[in-house]
């Protein structure tokens, strides 16, 4: 992917990461899944594992989006440097 596309992808990801409704939904889901995990019975390993996997998936998604934002910053700096040459 070229630098300009990386910058655009990062801008798009930043809009998603900063969207208050999405952040609220992520927080609500994370709380719901954490509550399910914490309130699971000792012998209910299946539901506990599913809740943990859901929390992990939410975290992974946010990390990936943030990595796009960070990559865009790097690509943008590279573009600025290339223009000066």
N, C-alpha and C positions, 0 to 999 in steps of 0.2 A: 504494500500500500504506500502510495507516495505521501510526501509530507503534508500537502494541502488536504488530502483526504483524511489523514490522521488528525489534523487540526479540526476539520469539520466534524469528524466522529466525536472528538473530545468535547466540542461545543454542544453537540446533541446530547451526549452523556451528561454533561454538566446541567443542562436544563432538566433532565430527568432526576438527577441526584438532588437538585435544589427544589424540586416541585413539592410544595407543602402538603398537598393531598397524598402524593405517593409516599412521602416520609411518614405521614400520619398512618397510612395503611400498613406500611412496613412495621412501624412501631406496634400497632394493634395486633398484627399477625405474630410478631415476635413474642409479645406478651401472652397471647393466646397459646402459642406452642410451648412456651416456657411453663405456663400454668398447667397445661396438660402433662408435661413431663414431671413437674414437681408433685402433682396430685395423683400420679399413677400409683397403682398398688405395686408392692414389691415384686409380685409374680407376673406383672403385666409388662414384660420386657418388649413385646412387639409394639405396643402403643408408645412406650417410652422411647424406643429407638426411632419410630416414625416421627415423633415430635422433635427429637434431637436432629434428625435429618432435615426436617423442614426449617428449623432455625439455622442450621448450617447452610442450607441452600439460599436463604435470604441473605445471609452474611456474604456468601460467595458472590451473589449477584451484585451486591453493593460494592464489594471489592473490585469486581471486574469493571463496573462502570467508573469507579474512581481511577482505576488504572488507565482507562481511556482518557480521562481528564488530564491525568499526569503526563501521559504520552503526548497529548496535544500541546502541552506547555513546552515540552522538549522539542517537538517538531516545529513549533512556532519560533522558538529561539534559533533553531537551525536555519529556518527560512530567512529570518532577520539577518543572521550572519552571512548567509549566501548572497543576500542582496547587497551587502556592503562590499563584497569581493569584486 
